[in-house]
Amino acid sequence: MTDVTDHAAGDTHRYNDVPQLPEGDDARDTVESYDTEDGVVFYDADNPLAWLKATNAVSLGDVL
C-alpha cells in the first residue's frame, strides 16, 4: 500500500492499492515506447494492455 498526500482534496494522508515493484526490480527494464503524431507512447512490455495514470507530467530528460 502506498501513502499518498492529496493537497488538492485537503487530505493529509490517504492510502491506495497501487501495486509496487518488488525490491530490486527496475521499472525501466520493461518500458517500451513508440512515436505518434501527438507525442510518445510509453507502455509496459510485460503487460501492454495496462493503463498508466499520472496526475502531472515530467520531462524524461529531467528524471533520467
PDB file of N, CA, C, O and CB in Angstrom:
ATOM      1  N   MET A   1       0.845  -1.166   0.000  1.00  0.00           N
ATOM      2  CA  MET A   1       0.000   0.000   0.000  1.00  0.00           C
ATOM      3  C   MET A   1       0.894   1.234   0.000  1.00  0.00           C
ATOM      4  O   MET A   1       1.938   1.239   0.653  1.00  0.00           O
ATOM      5  CB  MET A   1      -0.964  -0.005   1.215  1.00  0.00           C
ATOM      6  N   THR A   2       0.503   2.268  -0.716  1.00  0.00           N
ATOM      7  CA  THR A   2       1.293   3.473  -0.855  1.00  0.00           C
ATOM      8  C   THR A   2       0.641   4.619  -0.100  1.00  0.00           C
ATOM      9  O   THR A   2      -0.565   4.833  -0.221  1.00  0.00           O
ATOM     10  CB  THR A   2       1.471   3.833  -2.328  1.00  0.00           C
ATOM     11  N   ASP A   3       1.423   5.356   0.677  1.00  0.00           N
ATOM     12  CA  ASP A   3       0.941   6.529   1.391  1.00  0.00           C
ATOM     13  C   ASP A   3       0.953   7.701   0.420  1.00  0.00           C
ATOM     14  O   ASP A   3       1.989   8.002  -0.172  1.00  0.00           O
ATOM     15  CB  ASP A   3       1.811   6.830   2.657  1.00  0.00           C
ATOM     16  N   VAL A   4      -0.185   8.364   0.251  1.00  0.00           N
ATOM     17  CA  VAL A   4      -0.306   9.440  -0.724  1.00  0.00           C
ATOM     18  C   VAL A   4      -0.835  10.686  -0.031  1.00  0.00           C
ATOM     19  O   VAL A   4      -1.792  10.604   0.739  1.00  0.00           O
ATOM     20  CB  VAL A   4      -1.231   9.029  -1.897  1.00  0.00           C
ATOM     21  N   THR A   5      -0.229  11.830  -0.291  1.00  0.00           N
ATOM     22  CA  THR A   5      -0.746  13.097   0.189  1.00  0.00           C
ATOM     23  C   THR A   5      -1.497  13.758  -0.947  1.00  0.00           C
ATOM     24  O   THR A   5      -0.977  13.865  -2.057  1.00  0.00           O
ATOM     25  CB  THR A   5       0.389  14.011   0.720  1.00  0.00           C
ATOM     26  N   ASP A   6      -2.716  14.202  -0.680  1.00  0.00           N
ATOM     27  CA  ASP A   6      -3.537  14.840  -1.704  1.00  0.00           C
ATOM     28  C   ASP A   6      -3.871  16.252  -1.250  1.00  0.00           C
ATOM     29  O   ASP A   6      -4.883  16.470  -0.584  1.00  0.00           O
ATOM     30  CB  ASP A   6      -4.834  14.023  -1.980  1.00  0.00           C
ATOM     31  N   HIS A   7      -3.025  17.211  -1.609  1.00  0.00           N
ATOM     32  CA  HIS A   7      -3.229  18.590  -1.188  1.00  0.00           C
ATOM     33  C   HIS A   7      -4.469  19.204  -1.827  1.00  0.00           C
ATOM     34  O   HIS A   7      -5.127  20.042  -1.210  1.00  0.00           O
ATOM     35  CB  HIS A   7      -2.010  19.423  -1.528  1.00  0.00           C
ATOM     36  N   ALA A   8      -4.799  18.803  -3.048  1.00  0.00           N
ATOM     37  CA  ALA A   8      -5.953  19.373  -3.745  1.00  0.00           C
ATOM     38  C   ALA A   8      -7.254  19.044  -3.022  1.00  0.00           C
ATOM     39  O   ALA A   8      -8.153  19.882  -2.967  1.00  0.00           O
ATOM     40  CB  ALA A   8      -6.011  18.862  -5.185  1.00  0.00           C
ATOM     41  N   ALA A   9      -7.369  17.851  -2.474  1.00  0.00           N
ATOM     42  CA  ALA A   9      -8.593  17.438  -1.788  1.00  0.00           C
ATOM     43  C   ALA A   9      -8.555  17.794  -0.306  1.00  0.00           C
ATOM     44  O   ALA A   9      -9.544  17.612   0.404  1.00  0.00           O
ATOM     45  CB  ALA A   9      -8.810  15.939  -1.956  1.00  0.00           C
ATOM     46  N   GLY A  10      -7.426  18.296   0.159  1.00  0.00           N
ATOM     47  CA  GLY A  10      -7.310  18.642   1.560  1.00  0.00           C
ATOM     48  C   GLY A  10      -6.993  17.458   2.459  1.00  0.00           C
ATOM     49  O   GLY A  10      -6.900  17.613   3.676  1.00  0.00           O
ATOM     50  N   ASP A  11      -6.829  16.290   1.880  1.00  0.00           N
ATOM     51  CA  ASP A  11      -6.471  15.113   2.670  1.00  0.00           C
ATOM     52  C   ASP A  11      -4.982  15.170   2.985  1.00  0.00           C
ATOM     53  O   ASP A  11      -4.162  15.385   2.092  1.00  0.00           O
ATOM     54  CB  ASP A  11      -6.830  13.794   1.916  1.00  0.00           C
ATOM     55  N   THR A  12      -4.635  14.979   4.246  1.00  0.00           N
ATOM     56  CA  THR A  12      -3.214  14.969   4.569  1.00  0.00           C
ATOM     57  C   THR A  12      -2.588  13.634   4.221  1.00  0.00           C
ATOM     58  O   THR A  12      -1.444  13.584   3.770  1.00  0.00           O
ATOM     59  CB  THR A  12      -2.999  15.279   6.040  1.00  0.00           C
ATOM     60  N   HIS A  13      -3.315  12.564   4.424  1.00  0.00           N
ATOM     61  CA  HIS A  13      -2.816  11.247   4.040  1.00  0.00           C
ATOM     62  C   HIS A  13      -3.985  10.365   3.660  1.00  0.00           C
ATOM     63  O   HIS A  13      -5.029  10.387   4.311  1.00  0.00           O
ATOM     64  CB  HIS A  13      -1.993  10.603   5.181  1.00  0.00           C
ATOM     65  N   ARG A  14      -3.814   9.616   2.640  1.00  0.00           N
ATOM     66  CA  ARG A  14      -4.778   8.592   2.267  1.00  0.00           C
ATOM     67  C   ARG A  14      -3.979   7.453   1.656  1.00  0.00           C
ATOM     68  O   ARG A  14      -2.825   7.641   1.268  1.00  0.00           O
ATOM     69  CB  ARG A  14      -5.874   9.143   1.269  1.00  0.00           C
ATOM     70  N   TYR A  15      -4.568   6.304   1.570  1.00  0.00           N
ATOM     71  CA  TYR A  15      -3.863   5.140   1.066  1.00  0.00           C
ATOM     72  C   TYR A  15      -4.556   4.614  -0.177  1.00  0.00           C
ATOM     73  O   TYR A  15      -5.779   4.690  -0.293  1.00  0.00           O
ATOM     74  CB  TYR A  15      -3.778   4.049   2.138  1.00  0.00           C
ATOM     75  N   ASN A  16      -3.783   4.087  -1.098  1.00  0.00           N
ATOM     76  CA  ASN A  16      -4.355   3.454  -2.282  1.00  0.00           C
ATOM     77  C   ASN A  16      -3.755   2.059  -2.429  1.00  0.00           C
ATOM     78  O   ASN A  16      -2.789   1.707  -1.751  1.00  0.00           O
ATOM     79  CB  ASN A  16      -4.098   4.312  -3.561  1.00  0.00           C
ATOM     80  N   ASP A  17      -4.330   1.296  -3.304  1.00  0.00           N
ATOM     81  CA  ASP A  17      -3.879  -0.077  -3.501  1.00  0.00           C
ATOM     82  C   ASP A  17      -3.079  -0.230  -4.785  1.00  0.00           C
ATOM     83  O   ASP A  17      -3.241  -1.216  -5.504  1.00  0.00           O
ATOM     84  CB  ASP A  17      -5.065  -1.020  -3.518  1.00  0.00           C
ATOM     85  N   VAL A  18      -2.220   0.735  -5.077  1.00  0.00           N
ATOM     86  CA  VAL A  18      -1.392   0.677  -6.272  1.00  0.00           C
ATOM     87  C   VAL A  18      -0.298  -0.356  -6.051  1.00  0.00           C
ATOM     88  O   VAL A  18       0.449  -0.265  -5.077  1.00  0.00           O
ATOM     89  CB  VAL A  18      -0.787   2.071  -6.609  1.00  0.00           C
ATOM     90  N   PRO A  19      -0.193  -1.337  -6.943  1.00  0.00           N
ATOM     91  CA  PRO A  19       0.859  -2.347  -6.771  1.00  0.00           C
ATOM     92  C   PRO A  19       2.242  -1.713  -6.862  1.00  0.00           C
ATOM     93  O   PRO A  19       2.468  -0.809  -7.666  1.00  0.00           O
ATOM     94  CB  PRO A  19       0.717  -3.458  -7.827  1.00  0.00           C
ATOM     95  N   GLN A  20       3.143  -2.183  -6.051  1.00  0.00           N
ATOM     96  CA  GLN A  20       4.507  -1.682  -6.045  1.00  0.00           C
ATOM     97  C   GLN A  20       5.439  -2.761  -6.583  1.00  0.00           C
ATOM     98  O   GLN A  20       5.169  -3.954  -6.442  1.00  0.00           O
ATOM     99  CB  GLN A  20       4.930  -1.245  -4.620  1.00  0.00           C
ATOM    100  N   LEU A  21       6.532  -2.336  -7.197  1.00  0.00           N
ATOM    101  CA  LEU A  21       7.529  -3.283  -7.688  1.00  0.00           C
ATOM    102  C   LEU A  21       8.251  -3.930  -6.517  1.00  0.00           C
ATOM    103  O   LEU A  21       8.497  -3.280  -5.502  1.00  0.00           O
ATOM    104  CB  LEU A  21       8.536  -2.585  -8.622  1.00  0.00           C
ATOM    105  N   PRO A  22       8.589  -5.194  -6.650  1.00  0.00           N
ATOM    106  CA  PRO A  22       9.404  -5.831  -5.611  1.00  0.00           C
ATOM    107  C   PRO A  22      10.766  -5.147  -5.530  1.00  0.00           C
ATOM    108  O   PRO A  22      11.250  -4.589  -6.515  1.00  0.00           O
ATOM    109  CB  PRO A  22       9.575  -7.349  -5.894  1.00  0.00           C
ATOM    110  N   GLU A  23      11.367  -5.195  -4.365  1.00  0.00           N
ATOM    111  CA  GLU A  23      12.693  -4.606  -4.186  1.00  0.00           C
ATOM    112  C   GLU A  23      13.661  -5.186  -5.210  1.00  0.00           C
ATOM    113  O   GLU A  23      13.651  -6.388  -5.474  1.00  0.00           O
ATOM    114  CB  GLU A  23      13.214  -4.850  -2.750  1.00  0.00           C
ATOM    115  N   GLY A  24      14.487  -4.334  -5.777  1.00  0.00           N
ATOM    116  CA  GLY A  24      15.498  -4.785  -6.723  1.00  0.00           C
ATOM    117  C   GLY A  24      15.052  -4.756  -8.175  1.00  0.00           C
ATOM    118  O   GLY A  24      15.898  -4.771  -9.069  1.00  0.00           O
ATOM    119  N   ASP A  25      13.747  -4.714  -8.439  1.00  0.00           N
ATOM    120  CA  ASP A  25      13.264  -4.642  -9.818  1.00  0.00           C
ATOM    121  C   ASP A  25      13.292  -3.195 -10.286  1.00  0.00           C
ATOM    122  O   ASP A  25      12.947  -2.289  -9.528  1.00  0.00           O
ATOM    123  CB  ASP A  25      11.831  -5.230  -9.939  1.00  0.00           C
ATOM    124  N   ASP A  26      13.694  -2.976 -11.511  1.00  0.00           N
ATOM    125  CA  ASP A  26      13.742  -1.637 -12.085  1.00  0.00           C
ATOM    126  C   ASP A  26      12.653  -1.530 -13.141  1.00  0.00           C
ATOM    127  O   ASP A  26      12.670  -2.262 -14.131  1.00  0.00           O
ATOM    128  CB  ASP A  26      15.148  -1.328 -12.693  1.00  0.00           C
ATOM    129  N   ALA A  27      11.708  -0.623 -12.935  1.00  0.00           N
ATOM    130  CA  ALA A  27      10.571  -0.476 -13.850  1.00  0.00           C
ATOM    131  C   ALA A  27      11.019  -0.129 -15.261  1.00  0.00           C
ATOM    132  O   ALA A  27      10.319  -0.454 -16.220  1.00  0.00           O
ATOM    133  CB  ALA A  27       9.618   0.592 -13.339  1.00  0.00           C
ATOM    134  N   ARG A  28      12.158   0.520 -15.411  1.00  0.00           N
ATOM    135  CA  ARG A  28      12.624   0.907 -16.742  1.00  0.00           C
ATOM    136  C   ARG A  28      12.997  -0.290 -17.598  1.00  0.00           C
ATOM    137  O   ARG A  28      13.079  -0.171 -18.820  1.00  0.00           O
ATOM    138  CB  ARG A  28      13.810   1.832 -16.627  1.00  0.00           C
ATOM    139  N   ASP A  29      13.224  -1.442 -16.978  1.00  0.00           N
ATOM    140  CA  ASP A  29      13.609  -2.636 -17.731  1.00  0.00           C
ATOM    141  C   ASP A  29      12.500  -3.135 -18.644  1.00  0.00           C
ATOM    142  O   ASP A  29      12.785  -3.781 -19.652  1.00  0.00           O
ATOM    143  CB  ASP A  29      14.013  -3.736 -16.782  1.00  0.00           C
ATOM    144  N   THR A  30      11.245  -2.855 -18.317  1.00  0.00           N
ATOM    145  CA  THR A  30      10.125  -3.382 -19.106  1.00  0.00           C
ATOM    146  C   THR A  30       9.353  -2.301 -19.843  1.00  0.00           C
ATOM    147  O   THR A  30       8.293  -2.585 -20.401  1.00  0.00           O
ATOM    148  CB  THR A  30       9.183  -4.140 -18.213  1.00  0.00           C
ATOM    149  N   VAL A  31       9.852  -1.066 -19.861  1.00  0.00           N
ATOM    150  CA  VAL A  31       9.153   0.026 -20.542  1.00  0.00           C
ATOM    151  C   VAL A  31       9.599   0.101 -21.994  1.00  0.00           C
ATOM    152  O   VAL A  31      10.793   0.146 -22.289  1.00  0.00           O
ATOM    153  CB  VAL A  31       9.409   1.374 -19.829  1.00  0.00           C
ATOM    154  N   GLU A  32       8.633   0.113 -22.890  1.00  0.00           N
ATOM    155  CA  GLU A  32       8.879   0.296 -24.320  1.00  0.00           C
ATOM    156  C   GLU A  32       8.166   1.576 -24.748  1.00  0.00           C
ATOM    157  O   GLU A  32       7.351   2.108 -23.994  1.00  0.00           O
ATOM    158  CB  GLU A  32       8.383  -0.948 -25.160  1.00  0.00           C
ATOM    159  N   SER A  33       8.457   2.072 -25.934  1.00  0.00           N
ATOM    160  CA  SER A  33       7.801   3.289 -26.417  1.00  0.00           C
ATOM    161  C   SER A  33       7.689   3.272 -27.931  1.00  0.00           C
ATOM    162  O   SER A  33       8.403   2.547 -28.623  1.00  0.00           O
ATOM    163  CB  SER A  33       8.568   4.538 -25.959  1.00  0.00           C
ATOM    164  N   TYR A  34       6.771   4.091 -28.423  1.00  0.00           N
ATOM    165  CA  TYR A  34       6.674   4.326 -29.863  1.00  0.00           C
ATOM    166  C   TYR A  34       6.177   5.747 -30.087  1.00  0.00           C
ATOM    167  O   TYR A  34       5.484   6.311 -29.240  1.00  0.00           O
ATOM    168  CB  TYR A  34       5.726   3.287 -30.547  1.00  0.00           C
ATOM    169  N   ASP A  35       6.533   6.324 -31.233  1.00  0.00           N
ATOM    170  CA  ASP A  35       6.160   7.694 -31.564  1.00  0.00           C
ATOM    171  C   ASP A  35       4.805   7.736 -32.243  1.00  0.00           C
ATOM    172  O   ASP A  35       4.456   6.848 -33.022  1.00  0.00           O
ATOM    173  CB  ASP A  35       7.215   8.335 -32.460  1.00  0.00           C
ATOM    174  N   THR A  36       4.038   8.786 -31.935  1.00  0.00           N
ATOM    175  CA  THR A  36       2.773   9.064 -32.614  1.00  0.00           C
ATOM    176  C   THR A  36       2.832  10.498 -33.115  1.00  0.00           C
ATOM    177  O   THR A  36       3.812  11.201 -32.871  1.00  0.00           O
ATOM    178  CB  THR A  36       1.536   8.839 -31.662  1.00  0.00           C
ATOM    179  N   GLU A  37       1.791  10.937 -33.813  1.00  0.00           N
ATOM    180  CA  GLU A  37       1.744  12.327 -34.277  1.00  0.00           C
ATOM    181  C   GLU A  37       1.698  13.301 -33.107  1.00  0.00           C
ATOM    182  O   GLU A  37       2.197  14.422 -33.211  1.00  0.00           O
ATOM    183  CB  GLU A  37       0.532  12.546 -35.184  1.00  0.00           C
ATOM    184  N   ASP A  38       1.096  12.877 -31.985  1.00  0.00           N
ATOM    185  CA  ASP A  38       0.916  13.762 -30.835  1.00  0.00           C
ATOM    186  C   ASP A  38       2.030  13.675 -29.802  1.00  0.00           C
ATOM    187  O   ASP A  38       2.068  14.482 -28.873  1.00  0.00           O
ATOM    188  CB  ASP A  38      -0.379  13.456 -30.174  1.00  0.00           C
ATOM    189  N   GLY A  39       2.930  12.721 -29.943  1.00  0.00           N
ATOM    190  CA  GLY A  39       3.989  12.577 -28.954  1.00  0.00           C
ATOM    191  C   GLY A  39       4.501  11.155 -28.891  1.00  0.00           C
ATOM    192  O   GLY A  39       4.546  10.448 -29.898  1.00  0.00           O
ATOM    193  N   VAL A  40       4.881  10.749 -27.709  1.00  0.00           N
ATOM    194  CA  VAL A  40       5.446   9.421 -27.487  1.00  0.00           C
ATOM    195  C   VAL A  40       4.534   8.646 -26.546  1.00  0.00           C
ATOM    196  O   VAL A  40       4.050   9.188 -25.553  1.00  0.00           O
ATOM    197  CB  VAL A  40       6.888   9.514 -26.908  1.00  0.00           C
ATOM    198  N   VAL A  41       4.303   7.380 -26.861  1.00  0.00           N
ATOM    199  CA  VAL A  41       3.511   6.498 -26.001  1.00  0.00           C
ATOM    200  C   VAL A  41       4.467   5.538 -25.308  1.00  0.00           C
ATOM    201  O   VAL A  41       5.253   4.851 -25.960  1.00  0.00           O
ATOM    202  CB  VAL A  41       2.419   5.717 -26.823  1.00  0.00           C
ATOM    203  N   PHE A  42       4.395   5.497 -23.988  1.00  0.00           N
ATOM    204  CA  PHE A  42       5.176   4.560 -23.193  1.00  0.00           C
ATOM    205  C   PHE A  42       4.249   3.465 -22.699  1.00  0.00           C
ATOM    206  O   PHE A  42       3.108   3.736 -22.325  1.00  0.00           O
ATOM    207  CB  PHE A  42       5.884   5.275 -22.003  1.00  0.00           C
ATOM    208  N   TYR A  43       4.728   2.232 -22.696  1.00  0.00           N
ATOM    209  CA  TYR A  43       3.901   1.128 -22.217  1.00  0.00           C
ATOM    210  C   TYR A  43       4.770   0.059 -21.579  1.00  0.00           C
ATOM    211  O   TYR A  43       5.978  -0.007 -21.808  1.00  0.00           O
ATOM    212  CB  TYR A  43       3.072   0.529 -23.365  1.00  0.00           C
ATOM    213  N   ASP A  44       4.136  -0.765 -20.787  1.00  0.00           N
ATOM    214  CA  ASP A  44       4.806  -1.871 -20.108  1.00  0.00           C
ATOM    215  C   ASP A  44       4.869  -3.048 -21.069  1.00  0.00           C
ATOM    216  O   ASP A  44       3.829  -3.606 -21.420  1.00  0.00           O
ATOM    217  CB  ASP A  44       4.068  -2.262 -18.784  1.00  0.00           C
ATOM    218  N   ALA A  45       6.053  -3.435 -21.499  1.00  0.00           N
ATOM    219  CA  ALA A  45       6.207  -4.521 -22.470  1.00  0.00           C
ATOM    220  C   ALA A  45       5.708  -5.854 -21.915  1.00  0.00           C
ATOM    221  O   ALA A  45       5.280  -6.717 -22.681  1.00  0.00           O
ATOM    222  CB  ALA A  45       7.669  -4.651 -22.886  1.00  0.00           C
ATOM    223  N   ASP A  46       5.758  -6.031 -20.597  1.00  0.00           N
ATOM    224  CA  ASP A  46       5.257  -7.260 -19.987  1.00  0.00           C
ATOM    225  C   ASP A  46       3.735  -7.295 -19.927  1.00  0.00           C
ATOM    226  O   ASP A  46       3.142  -8.371 -19.855  1.00  0.00           O
ATOM    227  CB  ASP A  46       5.824  -7.415 -18.592  1.00  0.00           C
ATOM    228  N   ASN A  47       3.095  -6.119 -19.957  1.00  0.00           N
ATOM    229  CA  ASN A  47       1.641  -6.028 -19.878  1.00  0.00           C
ATOM    230  C   ASN A  47       1.185  -4.860 -20.754  1.00  0.00           C
ATOM    231  O   ASN A  47       0.797  -3.819 -20.224  1.00  0.00           O
ATOM    232  CB  ASN A  47       1.160  -5.846 -18.394  1.00  0.00           C
ATOM    233  N   PRO A  48       1.222  -5.007 -22.082  1.00  0.00           N
ATOM    234  CA  PRO A  48       0.957  -3.877 -22.979  1.00  0.00           C
ATOM    235  C   PRO A  48      -0.463  -3.325 -22.904  1.00  0.00           C
ATOM    236  O   PRO A  48      -0.704  -2.218 -23.385  1.00  0.00           O
ATOM    237  CB  PRO A  48       1.235  -4.287 -24.379  1.00  0.00           C
ATOM    238  N   LEU A  49      -1.405  -4.053 -22.320  1.00  0.00           N
ATOM    239  CA  LEU A  49      -2.769  -3.538 -22.189  1.00  0.00           C
ATOM    240  C   LEU A  49      -2.989  -2.778 -20.886  1.00  0.00           C
ATOM    241  O   LEU A  49      -4.088  -2.281 -20.640  1.00  0.00           O
ATOM    242  CB  LEU A  49      -3.758  -4.676 -22.281  1.00  0.00           C
ATOM    243  N   ALA A  50      -1.969  -2.682 -20.057  1.00  0.00           N
ATOM    244  CA  ALA A  50      -2.087  -1.957 -18.788  1.00  0.00           C
ATOM    245  C   ALA A  50      -2.196  -0.458 -19.064  1.00  0.00           C
ATOM    246  O   ALA A  50      -1.634   0.051 -20.034  1.00  0.00           O
ATOM    247  CB  ALA A  50      -0.870  -2.257 -17.861  1.00  0.00           C
ATOM    248  N   TRP A  51      -2.917   0.229 -18.205  1.00  0.00           N
ATOM    249  CA  TRP A  51      -3.064   1.679 -18.320  1.00  0.00           C
ATOM    250  C   TRP A  51      -2.172   2.357 -17.302  1.00  0.00           C
ATOM    251  O   TRP A  51      -1.991   1.863 -16.189  1.00  0.00           O
ATOM    252  CB  TRP A  51      -4.536   2.108 -18.123  1.00  0.00           C
ATOM    253  N   LEU A  52      -1.618   3.489 -17.690  1.00  0.00           N
ATOM    254  CA  LEU A  52      -0.839   4.318 -16.783  1.00  0.00           C
ATOM    255  C   LEU A  52      -1.657   5.556 -16.477  1.00  0.00           C
ATOM    256  O   LEU A  52      -2.316   6.102 -17.361  1.00  0.00           O
ATOM    257  CB  LEU A  52       0.552   4.690 -17.391  1.00  0.00           C
ATOM    258  N   LYS A  53      -1.620   5.999 -15.245  1.00  0.00           N
ATOM    259  CA  LYS A  53      -2.334   7.208 -14.862  1.00  0.00           C
ATOM    260  C   LYS A  53      -1.365   8.106 -14.114  1.00  0.00           C
ATOM    261  O   LYS A  53      -0.641   7.654 -13.228  1.00  0.00           O
ATOM    262  CB  LYS A  53      -3.590   6.881 -13.993  1.00  0.00           C
ATOM    263  N   ALA A  54      -1.359   9.376 -14.476  1.00  0.00           N
ATOM    264  CA  ALA A  54      -0.477  10.329 -13.811  1.00  0.00           C
ATOM    265  C   ALA A  54      -1.254  11.592 -13.482  1.00  0.00           C
ATOM    266  O   ALA A  54      -2.179  11.968 -14.201  1.00  0.00           O
ATOM    267  CB  ALA A  54       0.749  10.658 -14.692  1.00  0.00           C
ATOM    268  N   THR A  55      -0.876  12.237 -12.402  1.00  0.00           N
ATOM    269  CA  THR A  55      -1.510  13.496 -12.037  1.00  0.00           C
ATOM    270  C   THR A  55      -0.738  14.689 -12.577  1.00  0.00           C
ATOM    271  O   THR A  55      -1.245  15.811 -12.570  1.00  0.00           O
ATOM    272  CB  THR A  55      -1.637  13.601 -10.531  1.00  0.00           C
ATOM    273  N   ASN A  56       0.486  14.456 -13.044  1.00  0.00           N
ATOM    274  CA  ASN A  56       1.264  15.522 -13.666  1.00  0.00           C
ATOM    275  C   ASN A  56       2.272  14.898 -14.624  1.00  0.00           C
ATOM    276  O   ASN A  56       2.539  13.698 -14.568  1.00  0.00           O
ATOM    277  CB  ASN A  56       1.982  16.394 -12.593  1.00  0.00           C
ATOM    278  N   ALA A  57       2.813  15.707 -15.481  1.00  0.00           N
ATOM    279  CA  ALA A  57       3.787  15.225 -16.465  1.00  0.00           C
ATOM    280  C   ALA A  57       5.162  15.787 -16.128  1.00  0.00           C
ATOM    281  O   ALA A  57       5.281  16.907 -15.632  1.00  0.00           O
ATOM    282  CB  ALA A  57       3.370  15.628 -17.911  1.00  0.00           C
ATOM    283  N   VAL A  58       6.187  15.006 -16.399  1.00  0.00           N
ATOM    284  CA  VAL A  58       7.563  15.458 -16.226  1.00  0.00           C
ATOM    285  C   VAL A  58       8.349  15.102 -17.475  1.00  0.00           C
ATOM    286  O   VAL A  58       8.032  14.132 -18.164  1.00  0.00           O
ATOM    287  CB  VAL A  58       8.212  14.825 -14.959  1.00  0.00           C
ATOM    288  N   SER A  59       9.344  15.866 -17.753  1.00  0.00           N
ATOM    289  CA  SER A  59      10.229  15.583 -18.873  1.00  0.00           C
ATOM    290  C   SER A  59      11.123  14.408 -18.508  1.00  0.00           C
ATOM    291  O   SER A  59      11.731  14.400 -17.438  1.00  0.00           O
ATOM    292  CB  SER A  59      11.074  16.829 -19.247  1.00  0.00           C
ATOM    293  N   LEU A  60      11.210  13.416 -19.389  1.00  0.00           N
ATOM    294  CA  LEU A  60      12.060  12.268 -19.093  1.00  0.00           C
ATOM    295  C   LEU A  60      13.517  12.678 -18.935  1.00  0.00           C
ATOM    296  O   LEU A  60      14.256  12.076 -18.156  1.00  0.00           O
ATOM    297  CB  LEU A  60      11.931  11.221 -20.190  1.00  0.00           C
ATOM    298  N   GLY A  61      13.928  13.698 -19.670  1.00  0.00           N
ATOM    299  CA  GLY A  61      15.296  14.173 -19.537  1.00  0.00           C
ATOM    300  C   GLY A  61      15.600  14.705 -18.143  1.00  0.00           C
ATOM    301  O   GLY A  61      16.751  14.689 -17.709  1.00  0.00           O
ATOM    302  N   ASP A  62      14.566  15.180 -17.433  1.00  0.00           N
ATOM    303  CA  ASP A  62      14.759  15.692 -16.080  1.00  0.00           C
ATOM    304  C   ASP A  62      14.938  14.588 -15.051  1.00  0.00           C
ATOM    305  O   ASP A  62      15.530  14.814 -13.995  1.00  0.00           O
ATOM    306  CB  ASP A  62      13.595  16.553 -15.689  1.00  0.00           C
ATOM    307  N   VAL A  63      14.431  13.392 -15.350  1.00  0.00           N
ATOM    308  CA  VAL A  63      14.476  12.322 -14.354  1.00  0.00           C
ATOM    309  C   VAL A  63      15.433  11.193 -14.705  1.00  0.00           C
ATOM    310  O   VAL A  63      15.707  10.343 -13.858  1.00  0.00           O
ATOM    311  CB  VAL A  63      13.111  11.759 -14.166  1.00  0.00           C
ATOM    312  N   LEU A  64      15.944  11.161 -15.917  1.00  0.00           N
ATOM    313  CA  LEU A  64      16.876  10.090 -16.304  1.00  0.00           C
ATOM    314  C   LEU A  64      18.293  10.582 -16.310  1.00  0.00           C
ATOM    315  O   LEU A  64      19.210   9.818 -16.611  1.00  0.00           O
ATOM    316  CB  LEU A  64      16.524   9.532 -17.671  1.00  0.00           C
TER     317      LEU A  64
END
